[in-house]
Amino acid sequence: MTTATPGPRALPTPSHTVGPFYGYALPFPEGEHVAPAGHPDRITLHGYVLDGAGDPVPDALLEFWQAAPDGSLTGAPGSLRRDPVTGGHLGRNGTDFTAFGRVPTDADGHYALHTLPPGNPGQPHIAVCVFARGLLHHLYTRAYLADGPDPLLDRLPADRRATLIAAPEPHRTHRFDIRLQGERETVFLEFR
């Protein structure tokens, strides 16, 4: 009778946060172009994703959802279906408004989204979902393109409310920085 000699014992994998591996599978070419190129009403929403120390997060991934300019929430068929090689749109003509974008931050933590102004009832806003290193769960927030009466904004103190308002800039551009922690932390939403 032979006895098996035990081999090296495998230790359990320690728990850790998700990522950063977003650059491999999730971003798709031209995911920042929600609106057709050359559309006369196209706007740009841009900014930085910053960590608790105020340093840029170079490997975050942001998803954007919004209402169309007419207020509809349907999006274009195929807006989530992209050719993984060319980034072309599968199942649609490539010129319709999709209402969805997926944008990674660059090496400086910067992102830019090119879209149309949302036609939300009440205050126009773009829903944002943040995936980043150090997060166990993704975070939800909103980028409002103007300050005004809104059920969510009205419940927040002025300093917290300001973290959801994108600052207007020249040339149909709005700046919206996302601070994950610390001073002026962005308001994040919880869904149940």
C-alpha positions in Angstrom: 0.0 0.0 0.0 1.3 3.4 -1.0 0.6 6.6 0.8 0.1 9.8 -1.1 2.4 12.6 0.0 0.4 15.8 0.4 1.4 18.4 -2.1 1.6 22.1 -1.4 -1.5 23.3 0.3 -3.5 26.0 -1.6 -4.4 28.9 0.5 -7.7 30.7 0.1 -7.6 33.7 -2.2 -7.9 36.9 0.0 -10.8 39.2 -0.6 -10.1 42.3 -2.5 -11.8 45.1 -4.4 -12.8 44.8 -8.1 -10.5 45.8 -10.9 -8.8 47.6 -12.4 -9.4 45.6 -15.4 -12.0 47.7 -17.2 -9.7 48.6 -20.1 -9.8 45.1 -21.5 -13.4 44.1 -22.0 -15.8 46.9 -21.1 -15.0 50.0 -23.0 -15.9 50.0 -26.7 -14.5 52.2 -29.4 -16.3 55.6 -29.6 -18.4 54.8 -26.4 -18.2 58.5 -25.6 -20.2 59.5 -28.7 -23.8 59.2 -27.6 -25.1 61.7 -30.1 -24.4 61.5 -33.8 -21.2 63.3 -34.9 -22.0 66.8 -36.3 -25.4 67.1 -34.7 -26.0 70.9 -34.2 -27.3 70.4 -30.6 -24.5 68.2 -29.4 -23.0 69.1 -26.0 -19.9 67.8 -24.1 -19.9 66.7 -20.5 -16.4 66.3 -19.2 -14.4 66.2 -16.0 -12.1 64.2 -13.7 -12.7 61.3 -11.4 -10.8 62.0 -8.2 -10.0 59.8 -5.2 -10.2 60.8 -1.5 -6.8 62.5 -1.6 -7.9 64.6 -4.7 -5.7 62.6 -7.0 -7.0 61.5 -10.4 -8.2 57.9 -10.9 -6.7 56.8 -14.2 -8.6 53.5 -14.6 -12.2 54.4 -13.8 -15.1 53.5 -16.1 -18.2 55.6 -16.3 -21.6 54.7 -17.8 -24.0 57.4 -18.8 -27.8 57.0 -19.3 -30.2 59.9 -20.1 -33.5 60.9 -21.6 -33.6 62.0 -25.2 -34.1 65.7 -26.0 -37.9 64.9 -26.3 -37.9 63.4 -22.8 -38.3 59.8 -24.0 -36.3 57.0 -22.3 -36.3 54.4 -25.1 -32.8 55.0 -26.6 -32.0 53.5 -30.0 -32.2 49.8 -30.6 -28.7 48.3 -30.5 -27.2 51.1 -28.4 -25.5 48.5 -26.2 -24.6 46.2 -29.1 -21.2 47.1 -30.5 -18.8 45.4 -32.9 -15.9 44.6 -30.6 -13.3 45.3 -33.3 -14.6 48.4 -35.1 -16.9 49.8 -32.4 -19.7 50.0 -35.0 -23.2 49.7 -33.9 -24.9 46.3 -34.4 -28.6 46.4 -35.0 -29.0 50.1 -35.8 -28.0 52.6 -38.3 -25.2 54.3 -36.3 -26.8 57.8 -36.5 -29.7 57.5 -34.1 -29.5 58.9 -30.5 -28.7 56.0 -28.2 -29.1 57.6 -24.7 -26.2 55.4 -23.4 -22.4 55.8 -23.3 -19.5 54.1 -21.7 -16.3 56.0 -21.2 -13.0 55.1 -19.4 -10.9 57.8 -17.8 -7.6 58.5 -19.4 -4.2 58.5 -17.6 -5.0 61.9 -16.0 -8.4 60.7 -14.7 -10.2 62.7 -17.4 -13.3 61.7 -19.3 -15.5 63.3 -22.0 -19.0 62.4 -23.2 -20.5 63.9 -26.4 -24.3 63.8 -26.2 -27.5 65.8 -26.7 -29.2 67.9 -23.9 -31.5 65.6 -21.9 -35.2 66.4 -21.9 -36.0 65.2 -18.5 -39.2 66.4 -16.9 -38.0 68.8 -14.2 -34.3 69.4 -14.3 -32.2 68.1 -17.1 -29.7 65.5 -15.8 -27.6 62.6 -17.0 -27.4 59.5 -14.8 -23.8 58.4 -14.1 -22.6 55.0 -12.9 -18.9 54.9 -11.6 -16.8 51.8 -11.6 -13.3 52.2 -10.1 -10.5 50.5 -8.2 -11.2 50.3 -4.5 -14.9 50.1 -4.9 -16.8 47.0 -3.9 -19.9 48.2 -5.6 -20.3 50.7 -8.4 -21.7 54.2 -7.5 -24.6 56.1 -8.9 -24.9 59.8 -9.2 -26.4 62.5 -11.5 -24.9 65.3 -13.5 -27.4 68.2 -13.6 -26.9 70.6 -16.5 -28.6 73.5 -14.6 -29.6 74.3 -11.0 -33.3 74.6 -10.3 -36.2 73.0 -8.6 -35.8 69.2 -8.6 -37.1 66.6 -6.0 -33.6 65.3 -5.4 -31.8 68.6 -5.4 -34.4 70.2 -3.2 -33.7 67.8 -0.4 -29.9 68.5 -0.2 -28.1 71.3 1.6 -26.5 73.9 -0.7 -22.9 72.5 -0.4 -24.0 69.0 -1.2 -26.3 70.1 -4.0 -23.4 71.8 -5.7 -21.6 68.5 -6.2 -24.3 67.5 -8.6 -24.4 70.6 -10.8 -22.2 70.6 -13.9 -20.5 73.9 -14.4 -21.2 75.5 -17.8 -18.2 76.3 -20.0 -17.9 77.8 -23.5 -18.8 76.0 -26.7 -21.7 73.9 -25.3 -19.5 72.2 -22.7 -20.2 71.4 -19.1 -17.6 70.3 -16.5 -18.6 67.6 -13.9 -15.9 66.4 -11.6 -16.6 63.2 -9.6 -15.0 63.1 -6.1 -15.2 59.6 -4.7 -14.4 60.6 -1.1 -13.2 63.5 1.0 -13.8 67.2 0.8 -16.6 68.0 -1.6 -17.4 64.3 -2.1 -20.0 63.9 -4.9 -23.5 62.9 -3.7 -24.1 59.3 -4.6 -27.5 57.6 -4.7 -28.7 54.4 -3.2 -31.2 52.2 -5.0 -33.3 49.7 -3.1 
